[in-house]
Amino acid sequence: MARALYRNADIYLLDDPLSAVDVKVARHLFQKSIKNYLADKICILVTHQIQFLQDATKIIVLNNGEMVQIGTYTDLLASSTSFARLLDDIHQFEQQHSIELYQQQSIISSTCSDVDEEMLALSKNIETKHKGTVKSHVYAEYLKAGVGIIMGLFIVIILSSIREGTSIFSNWWLAKWSDDESYRYRILNNCTNIQNNNNTVWSMSNAEWSNHRNQRFYIYCVMVFILVLITFFRSMITEFMFLNAGRVLHNKMFRRLIRCPIAFFDINPVGRILNRFTKDVATMDDQLPVDIYDFLNVRTVVLVGMLNPWSFIPAVISLIGLLFVRYCYAPCSRDLRRLESITRSPIYSYLTSTIHGLKVIRSYHAEHMCSIEFFSHLDDNTRANHLIFATNRWAALRFDWVALSFIALVTIFSVIVRVTGYRYLSTADIAMTLSYSLNLMGLLQWAI
């Protein structure tokens, strides 16, 4: 049937091609192939299935190889008693068969009254997508597949907190060392003020100052070395956890796949299965280990709040703005990514089918027709990707405005605290505050 359609001929002679398939497939082939695709062609169909006679433009009734009647469905039904009797006999047989089938279905439905919507959608060969937020049990199952829920939370939260705390302390120590250098050599400006606890730096002798500087240097080197070790250890552990989670989930999915009945592969095309084993697994292996670091990078707000507690006020204001933008952005982004995943499956399915039938396509010169259908699937996926990038840019602009507002408010509060003398802020403290606040713009793209 497919090879005949590839020919794109003017006249088609079909010798009962619907007899070797079931009723559902026969109806689909008749509606899509014969009735729609061959609507502008001359099609002669030989069949015993009279349920399709109503759509025929002209009917020829044969008996022992001879034509006994010819006409439309309405004319034959009105003029021919034998044709009407034949239809009645077949209809009576179909009604009796449908009654028996209904009784069997009623017995089955009495034991299982609730029909699962997901199975109903699968029976229609439609790929479904979830709605709403990602459930908490999904994250729990992912951590459980890695190294366990408790150990996973310890690695993700505790190690990241220790690493961020070490990074904050090392930067703070470097800032204090810079202040000591400024006070020692009296590099004073409008942002530098004399504080009593730094008078000892001035009064030190050269030997004492050298020892003090060496102490600062050695402690800073130790902190950097510890930070490198913690970062390396955290990276190794988290990569092992995420890769192990991906391996466990992949093997679990593969074991279930090879134990599925044949009906599962009749319902789900190859592209849908390949999509789960390629893109979804690649996301677990490549994207999640990187995004988790940015999500847990909260040192900016913590450090700014430690240096200037008044900065928690703009932090709360910025948090409200971020939650509002997230409320508008997150549901749309989730649905678009699910839609992109669904539109990717037909591409894999069509590529697989094309490769298997490449000889037939080339022999019947159907390359152009197959290219048009493939590009239609590709366009659907490209539209979803374009919408994802558009919504990301929409959210990025608003996140940058929120981050800019946070930086501006932090700067204003730092100046107010500095001028009023409520809290001492050195030049290094102000510089470190602004430096960490500027990093907030890139952080918000992933944390939200």
N, C-alpha and C positions, 0 to 999 in steps of 0.2 A: 504494500500500500504506500509506504513512504517513498520507495523508488519510483513508483508511478507518478506520485505528486511532484517529485523532483524533475520529471521530464517536461512539465509545463506544456502538455500537449493540448490540442483542440478537442479531441474526442477521447473519452475514457470508457473502456469496457471492463466492468467489475463483476467477476464471477463469484458471487457470494463471499466477499472478504470478511463479513461480519459473523460468520458461523463459527469461527474458531476462537472467539473471545466471549467473555461473559456479557451479561445484559448491560452493566454499567459502562464497560469499555466500548461495547457496540454503539450505545447511545452517544457516547462522547465522540467516537470516530464519525458517526453519521452527521452529528451537528457541526463539528469543527472542520472535518475534512470534506465530506461530500456536499453538505448543504451550504456551507459558508465558503470554503476555499475553492470549490468547483462550481460556484454559483453561476459564473459566466461561461461555463464549458458545457459541451454536450456529454452527458454522463448516462450510460446504460448500466443499470444495476440489476443483477440477477440475485434474488433472495427469497427465502422462505419466511422471513420475519415481516409479517404484515403490519406491524405497528408503525413501520416507516412509510406505508403506502399513502397516508394522508398528505405527505409532503411531496409526492411525485406529481409531475405535470401530466404524465400519461402512463397508463398501466396496461400491460399486455399479459393476458392470462394464457398459459400454455397447458396443454393436456396431451401427454404421450408425444411430446415433441412438436405438436401442432398448435398454432395460434387459434384459440377459440373465442376470445373476447378482447376488445381494445377500447380504451376510453379513459376518462378521468375517474377519480375515486368516487365523486358524487354521482356521475352517470352510471357507473357499473353498479353502485349500491342501489340505485333506483330501478334499473332496467334488468339486471341479472339476478335471478333468484338463487342460482348456484353460488354466485359470488357472495351474496348476502348470507347464505347458509354456511359457507366456509368461514366467514368472519364470525358468525354466531358460535360455531363450534369452537373456534380458537379462543374467542372471548370467554366462553363458558369454562374451557380448560384453564385459562389464565386466572379466572375468578376463583375456581376451586383450589388452584395452586396457591393463590394469594391468601385464601382463608386458612389453609394449612400452615402457611408461613406465619400468618398473624397469630395463630394459636401457639406455635412454637415460641414466638417472640414474647407472647404474654406470659408463658410459663417462665421464661428466662427473666423477664422484667419483674415478676413477682418475687424472685429471690434477690434481685439486685435492682432496686427501684431508682436509685440515683445514678444518673448518667454523667460521667465526668466530662466537663467541657473541653478539657485538653485532649482527651481521646477522641471526642467528636470532631475537634479541629484537625487532629491528625488523620482521621478517616477521610477528610476532605482534601488531604495533601496540602495543607496551608501551614506555613511556618508561623507560629505565634510568638508574641513578645510580651514580657511582663510589663506591668504598669506600676508606677509609684517608685518609692525608694527601694534601695537594696536592703533586704532584711538582715537583721543582726546575725541570724544563724548562718548566713553565707560567710560572713567574716569568721565566725567561730569554726566552721568546718574548714576554712582555709588555714587558720592557725593550727587546728588539730591535725591537718594533713602534713604540716611542716614539722614541728617538733612538739606539738601539744599546745593546748590553750594557755596553761599557766606559764610554761617556759617561753612560749611565743610572746605573751604579754611582757614577760621579764626582759626579753631581748629587745623588743620593739620600743618599750617605754623606758625601762631602767637604764639600759646601756646608752640609749640616745640622750637621756637626761644627764648621765654622767659625762658624756662626751661634750654636750653643750655647756655644762657647768665648767668643765676644764677649759674650754675655749674662751668662755667669758672671763674666767680668772686670769688666764694668760694675757689676754688683751688688756684687762684692768691693770695687771702688774706692769706691762709695758708702758701704759699711760702714766703710772706713778713714777716709773723710771724717767720718763721724759720730763715730768714736772721737776724731779730732783735735778736733772741737768739744767733746766731753765733757772731754777733758784740758785744753783751753785755758781753759774756764770752770769747771773743777774740779767738774763735776757727777758726784760720786763716790757710789757705793752699794756694796752688798755684792758685786755682780758686777763691779765695776770695781777694777782693781789698777794700781798705778804701775809702769810699765815704763821701762827706761833709754832706749830709743830714742824715747820720747815726752817726755823732759825738754826736748828742744829746742823743743817746742811751747810750754811754759811760759815759756821764756827769750826767746822772740821778742818784738820790739817790735811796736807796733801796725801799723807800715808793713810789717814783715816778715810778720806774720800775715795782713795783707790780701793781700799778694802770694801767700802760700802758699794762702790760701783761693781766690783767683782762679785759681791754677794748678789746684787740685783741680776747680773748677767748669768751667774750659775743657776740661780733659782729659775730664771726665765728659760734657760736651756733645758733644765729638768722638766719644766712644765710643757715645753714644746715636745720634748721626747715622749713624755707621758701621753700627750694629746695624739701624737702620731701612733703610738702603740694602741691606744683606745680606739682610734679611728680605724686602724688596720684590723683590730680584733672585731670591732662591730661590723665592719664591711664583710669580713670572712664569715662571721656567724650568720648575719642576715642573708647574705647570698646563698649560703648553704641551706638556710631555712626556706627561702623562697624557691630555690631550685628543687629542693626535696618536696615541697608542697606541689609544685608543678609536676614533678615526676610521679608522685603518689596519685594525684588526681588524673593524670594522663593514663596511668596503668589501670586505675579503677574504671575509667571510662572505656578503655580498650577491652578490659575483661567483660564488661557488660555488653559491649558491642558484639563480640564474637559469640556470645551466648543468646543473642536476640533471635527470635524466629524469623523465618523468611518473609513473613508479612511486614515486619518492620522495614526491611529494605525495599519492599514494594511501595510502602507509603512515603518513606524518606529518600529523596534522591541522593546521589553520591556527593554532589556539591555541598549539600547541607552537612553531611558527615565530615567532609574535608574541611569545611569552614570551622567546625568545632576543634578539629585536631591541628589546625594551622594557625589561624589568627588568634583564637582564644588562648591557646597554649603559649604562643609567642608573647602575648600581652602579659601573661603571668611570669614568664621567664625574663623579659626585657624591660617592661615598663613599670611594673609594681615595685621592684627593688629600688629603682631610682626615685619614684614619686614618694615613697614612704619617708625618705630623708627630708625632702622639702616640706612634707606635711608636718613633721615633728620639729621643724626648725623654728622654735619660739623664742630664741635667745634675744631677738631684737627688742621685743616688748619687755622682757625680763630685765635686760641690761639697762634700757632707758629708764625703767621704773626704779631700779636700784640707784642710779645716779641722781634721778630727780623724781621723787614720788608724785609730784604734781603732774607728771606725764601720764599717769594712769587716767586722768580725766579725758585727754584727747584719745587715749586708747579705748575707753568705753564708748566715746562718740564714734570712733572709727569702726568699732565692732558692730554697733547698731547699723551703720551704713553698709558694712560688709554682709551682714545677715540679710538686709533688705535686697541687696543685689543678688545674693545667693538664692533668695526665695524666688526671684524672677528667672534666674539663669539655670539653676540646677535641674528642675524638672524638664525643661526644654532640652538641655544637653543630654540628659539620660535617655529620653525618648529618641533623640536624633541618633545617638550612638547605637541604640538597639535597632533602629530602622536601617542604619548603615550596615550592621551585621546581617540583617535579613536580606537586604538587597545584594549582598556579596555572594550568598549561596547560589543564586541562579547563574552567576558568572562561572563558578567552578563546575556546576552541573552541565552547562552548555559546552564548556571547553572539553570536559570528559566525553560527552556524547559526540562532539565533533571529531575528536581524535579517534574514537572507536569507529566512526562511520566515514572516515576521511576518504577512503577509496570510492565509496558510493557517491559522496558529494562531488568529487572531482570527475568521476565518470559521467555523471549526469549534469555537470556544469552548473551546480547549485551554489557556487562560492558566493555570489553576490547576495543571494537570498539569506544564506547563513550569516554573512557579515552584517547584514541589516539587523537581523534578530539579535546577534551578539552585541552590537553597538547599542541596541535598545536596552539590554540588561546593563551594559556598562554605563549608559547615561543615567539610569535610575540610581546606581551606586554613586556616580559622580555628583548628582544633585544632592544626595544625602551628605556627602563629604563637604560639598560647598556650603551647605547650611551649617554644618558643624564648625567650619572655619569662620563663617560669618558671625555666629553666636559667640564664639571664643573671642573674636575681636571686639564685639559689642561689650562683653563682660570685662575684657582687658582694659578698655578705656575707662570704664567706671571704677574698676579696682585701682587703676592708676590715680584717678581723681581722689579716691578715698585715701590712698597712701600719701598723695601730695598734701591733702588736708591734715593728715596725721603729722607729717614732717613740719608743716607750717606751724601747727599748734605747739608741737614740741619745741620748736625754735623760739616761739614767742614766750612760752613758759620758762624756758631756760634763761632768756634775756631778763624776764621779770624777776626770777629768783636771783640772778646775778646782780641786778641793779639794786634790788631791795635788801640784799644781804641776808635773805632768809636761810639760804643754804650755800655753802661754799662750792663753787664749780670752777675747776682749773681750766686752762686752755685745752689740755689733753682730754678732759672729761667732755667738754663741749664738742670737740672734734670727733671723739669716739661716738658720742650720741648721734651726731649728724651722719656719720659714716654708716652706722648700723641702721639708721632710719632710712637711708637711701636704698639699702639692700631690701627693704620691705616691699618695694614695687615688684621685683621679680619673684619674691616669696609668695605674694598673694595670688599669683597666677596658678599656683599648684595647691596651696593650702586650702583654698575654698573649693 
